[in-house]
Amino acid sequence: MNFLRGVMGGQSAGAQPSGAETIQKLCDRVASSTLLDDRRDAVRALKSLSKKYRLEVGFQAMEHLISVLQTDRSDSEIIGYALDTLYNIVSNDLEEEEQDDLEEENSQKQVDDLGRQFTEIFIKQQENVTLLLTFLEEFDFHVRWPGVKLLTSLLKQQGPQVQQIILVSPMGVSRLMDLLADSREVIRNDGVLLLQQLTKSNAAIQKIVAFENAFERLLDIVTDEGNSDGGIVVEDCLLLLQNLLKNNNSNQNFFKEGSYIQRMKPWFEVGDDNSGWSAQKVTNLHLMLQLVRVLVSPTNPPGATSSCQKTMFHCGLLQQLCTILMATGVPADILTETINTVSEVIRGCQINQDYFASVNAPSNPPRPAIVVLLMSMVNERQPFVLRCAVLYCFQCYLYKNQKGQGEIVSTLLPSTIDATGNSVSAGQLLCGGLFSTDSVSNWCAAVALAHALQENATLKEQLLRVQLATSIGNPPVSLLQQCTNILSQGSKVQTRVGLLMLLCTWLSDCPIAVTHFLHNSANIPFLTGQIAENLGEEEQLVQGLCALLLGICIYYNDNSLENCRKEKLKQLIEKRIGKENFIEKLGFISKHELYSRAAQKPQPSFSSPDHMMFDHEFTKLVKELEGIITKAIYKSSEEDKQEEEVKKSLEQHDNIVTHYKKVIREQDQQLEELKQKVNTLKSQNEQLQTAVTQQMSQIQQHKDQYNLLKVQLGKDNQHHSSHSDMLQMNGIQPEEISKLRQEIEELKNKHEALQGQLREKDSVIENLKSLQSETGTTEHSSQIAASAGLEQANELRRELEALRIQIQSPSSDISKLQSEKQELLQQMNTASVPALGDSSAITAAKNSELEGRLLQEIKELKSEVKALSEEKALLKQHLDSINSTVAVLQDEKSKLHQEVTESKKEQDDLLVLLADQDQKILALKNKLKELGEPVEDEDDTESGDQGDEDEDGEEED
C-alpha cells in the first residue's frame, strides 16, 4: 500500500482528497505508467478500494481494468488483481458490515442494480467474456480462481446474455468443464457453482455439459465426498445434477442409458443407527430424493418414466427407498420426501406396485407397508405434510392398477373381513377415517376410496355390497347409505366435499350404483334443497358438487325406477331450481381457485388443511362430465326418447356384435385346431418324404450292387469261354496234356464210370439251384463260380422283397393321410355352414366385414388343404417311380436267372466237349504208340506229378 499512501499523501498539509479523486489518480496511473510494477501497484490499490467505493471504481476504472486484461496477460499477478477488482464491482455478495455501511448512502435496490449495470457494461463487448474464458485455461491459482468467481457473478446478474455468449464461443463450455478436473478443491467447488449458474434454464447448454461427461465427474465427486454424509460440496453437485436433468428428456435418457441410476443406490444406504442426523445430511438426502423424483416425474414422457421406474426396481433402488420408509429414527421431512419419492417410482408401473404391496413393516406381527401408511394418514396427530404424502403414495399405488384396486376393495367385502379382529385391513382403516371426527381424515379417506374405484365399474358394483354396523342392536346399513347420512347431517365443508367427490366417482358410469342411490327417497330432495338455497361462498362449492351428483344421476339413469326417471328428475330441476340456476351452480366447481390448483399436478400439495378441497383425478372427471351434464339437462323428452332408442339399438348391436364375436372366437378356435392338424399332417408328410428319399437311396445302392454282380458274372462267363477256346486252339500245352493224361488214366481204370460222372455233375448243378455246399473238386471250378453268382442273385431277391415291404408301409401311411384329409375337408365344410347361416341373419352393412373375414380365412385354409393334396400327389408320384424301379429290378433278376440257365447249358456243352477231347487224346496216344514213343512210362510219371498237384489243389479249396 506504499503507492496508495503516496497518492493520498499530503493529507496533513491540507484537506484529505476524496475517494473519487484518489480513484481517478489511480486510474490515470494505470493508463499512463510505463512500468509494469507501477501499474500493478495501482491495480492493487483499486482492488482495496473497490469494495468501499464500488460505484466510483466501477465507473472510472472498468475500462482501464479491461485494458490491463488485454495488454498485461503475461503478468499473472496484475491479471489476478484486475479480476478481483472486477468481481468486487459486479458482485452483490458483500460482507455484512460493509453492506450496512453501504446502506447508509444507497438503498438495497440500488445495490442490486449496480451489479446488473456493471455487468451490462462488461458484457456489452462480447470479446470481454471470450477473454475471460481464456483466463480460465490458466493453471495459475491467482488467475483461474478470480476468473471463475467473476464469470459466476456475471451469470448471476445477466444469465441469459452471458449464456448465449458462452454458447457461441468456440470450446466455451468445454473450458468450463475442465474446472471439475482441477486438483485444487476450491477451484473445483467454485467450478460447480459456476456450472450451476451456466445451466439454469438453458437446454442447449445442459445437453453440452451432459455430453462432456458431467454426470460421471459429478457422481465421482459425490462418492469421494461421502455421499449423503458429505458436506456442502455434495449439495452443490446435486443442485447441478438437478439443473441438468429437470425437464430435459434428452439428458434423462442419457443418464439412464449410461447406467448412472445404478450409482444412486449407495446414496440411500442408511445405517441402523439413525440418531443424530446433521442438517447438511438432511439437506443432501433431501436433494438426492428430489433427483430421483426428477427422473420419474409424472410430467415426463410416459415411456421415459416407465423405463426409469423399471431400472430403479431392477437395480434395487426402490427396495432401498422402502427400507428408509420403514426405518425408525428418520427425520420427518426426510420420511415425507421418501414417501413422495416412492410414490412416483411406483406410479403406473405394475412390477413396482406389486413389489410395494409385498413390503412389510418390521413390526410384530408384520404388517403391510400400505396398512402402516394408512394408519398415519388417518391419524390427526401426524404432521399434515406427512398425511398428504401418504395419500399421494396410496393414489400412486392404485394408479392404473386394477389388481391393487381389487385387493383394497376386497378388504371391505363381507367374505374377506377378518372375523377375529386381530389384524387391521386397509379397508377398515379407510372406513374408520371416512367416518371419524377429523375432517382431514374424512377427506383423505374419501379420496383414497375414490381412487380405489377409478375407472373400474366392477369394483363400483361390488362396493355396493359393503355393510356397516352403526351401533349395537341396529341393523347394518350400506356404505352408500352411510355416506349420504353423513352428508345430510351438516358436517364440515371439507368432509362434505370429500364425500361428494367419492359419491360422484362411485356413481359415474355405473347405472346400478345410481339406482341404489335413487332408491333412497331422501337423497334427491336433499340434493335439490342444497342446490336451490342461496348460501355463502363457503357453501357454493358444496352446491356445485351436489349439482354434479344430481347431473350424474340423470345422465347415467337407466330408468329402472319409475319415480326417478330421467324426465321426472329434469322436471324437478326445472320446477325447484331452474335449468339456468342449476348450470350456474354446476359451474362453481371449475371456477374455484382451489380447483385450478389441484388440476395442475397429481401430487396433493396444500399450504394448509383448509385448502384441501379438490383431488387431481377428480378435476379430470369434472372436466369430462360438466359439458355432458349440461347437454343432458337441456335435452327434451323426445330427444331423450330418441337417445334411449339409440342406446337400445346400440345395445342390441353390441349384443349382436358380442354374439358374433363369440361365434368368431369359436370358429377361430376351430380353425386353429384345423391348422394344427394341417401342421401335423405336413410334418408327417415331410417324414414320409424323408423315408421315401432314404428308400430311393437304398434302392439305388441295390441297383449298383446288382450292376456290379452282373459285371462279375459276365467276367466269369467270358473266362469260361476263353478257357474253352484255348483248349481248342492249344491242345498240346503241358498243363492240358497232363490233365488229359490223368483223365486217360482214369478212363483206363473205369471206362464205364464216365456216365456216372456225368450224372454226378448234373446233381452238382441241381445243388447250385438249392444253395447247397460246393463240390470242392478242381474239375467243377466253373460250376462253383456259377453257384456264387446264383447265391448273390438270391440275396438280391431277398433284399428286393424287404424293400417292397418297406415301400408298402409308407403306402399305408399315405392312405391314412388321404383318409385324414377327407375328414379335414368334412370338418371344413361343417365349419363353413354355420358361418354362412348366421351371416344371413344380420344386415350386410353391419356384418359384411365379419363375413368377409370368415370367408377369407376359410379360403386360406382350403388353399392350405389344396397344397397338402398337391404334396400328397407328389409323394404318390415318388412311390410310383419306386414301384417302377422295383419292376425294373425284377426284370433284371429274371434276366439273371436266364443267364444262370444259359451258364448251365454252357457247362453241359463243355462236358460234351471234354468227352470229345478225351477221344481225340486217346487217338493221339495210339498214334504215339504206333510211332514207338514211350507213352506209358511218361504217362505214369506225369500222372504221379498230376496227383500231387491235385492234392495241393484240394488243400487250397
Secondary structure as GFF3:
##gff-version 3
##sequence-region A 1 957
A	DSSP	alpha_helix	2	7	.	.	.	ID=ss1
A	DSSP	alpha_helix	19	32	.	.	.	ID=ss2
A	DSSP	alpha_helix	36	49	.	.	.	ID=ss3
A	DSSP	alpha_helix	54	71	.	.	.	ID=ss4
A	DSSP	alpha_helix	76	90	.	.	.	ID=ss5
A	DSSP	alpha_helix	96	102	.	.	.	ID=ss6
A	DSSP	alpha_helix	108	123	.	.	.	ID=ss7
A	DSSP	alpha_helix	126	135	.	.	.	ID=ss8
A	DSSP	alpha_helix	141	157	.	.	.	ID=ss9
A	DSSP	alpha_helix	159	168	.	.	.	ID=ss10
A	DSSP	alpha_helix	172	177	.	.	.	ID=ss11
A	DSSP	three_ten_helix	178	181	.	.	.	ID=ss12
A	DSSP	alpha_helix	185	198	.	.	.	ID=ss13
A	DSSP	alpha_helix	203	211	.	.	.	ID=ss14
A	DSSP	alpha_helix	214	224	.	.	.	ID=ss15
A	DSSP	three_ten_helix	227	229	.	.	.	ID=ss16
A	DSSP	alpha_helix	232	245	.	.	.	ID=ss17
A	DSSP	alpha_helix	249	257	.	.	.	ID=ss18
A	DSSP	three_ten_helix	262	268	.	.	.	ID=ss19
A	DSSP	alpha_helix	279	295	.	.	.	ID=ss20
A	DSSP	alpha_helix	302	314	.	.	.	ID=ss21
A	DSSP	alpha_helix	317	326	.	.	.	ID=ss22
A	DSSP	alpha_helix	332	346	.	.	.	ID=ss23
A	DSSP	alpha_helix	350	358	.	.	.	ID=ss24
A	DSSP	beta_strand	360	361	.	.	.	ID=ss25
A	DSSP	beta_strand	367	368	.	.	.	ID=ss26
A	DSSP	alpha_helix	369	377	.	.	.	ID=ss27
A	DSSP	alpha_helix	384	398	.	.	.	ID=ss28
A	DSSP	alpha_helix	402	410	.	.	.	ID=ss29
A	DSSP	alpha_helix	426	434	.	.	.	ID=ss30
A	DSSP	alpha_helix	439	452	.	.	.	ID=ss31
A	DSSP	alpha_helix	457	462	.	.	.	ID=ss32
A	DSSP	three_ten_helix	463	465	.	.	.	ID=ss33
A	DSSP	beta_strand	467	468	.	.	.	ID=ss34
A	DSSP	beta_strand	477	478	.	.	.	ID=ss35
A	DSSP	alpha_helix	479	488	.	.	.	ID=ss36
A	DSSP	alpha_helix	493	507	.	.	.	ID=ss37
A	DSSP	alpha_helix	511	519	.	.	.	ID=ss38
A	DSSP	alpha_helix	523	532	.	.	.	ID=ss39
A	DSSP	alpha_helix	537	555	.	.	.	ID=ss40
A	DSSP	three_ten_helix	562	564	.	.	.	ID=ss41
A	DSSP	alpha_helix	566	576	.	.	.	ID=ss42
A	DSSP	alpha_helix	579	586	.	.	.	ID=ss43
A	DSSP	alpha_helix	588	591	.	.	.	ID=ss44
A	DSSP	alpha_helix	593	598	.	.	.	ID=ss45
A	DSSP	three_ten_helix	609	611	.	.	.	ID=ss46
A	DSSP	alpha_helix	616	634	.	.	.	ID=ss47
A	DSSP	alpha_helix	637	729	.	.	.	ID=ss48
A	DSSP	alpha_helix	734	749	.	.	.	ID=ss49
A	DSSP	alpha_helix	753	769	.	.	.	ID=ss50
A	DSSP	three_ten_helix	778	780	.	.	.	ID=ss51
A	DSSP	alpha_helix	781	839	.	.	.	ID=ss52
A	DSSP	alpha_helix	844	930	.	.	.	ID=ss53
A	DSSP	alpha_helix	935	956	.	.	.	ID=ss54
###
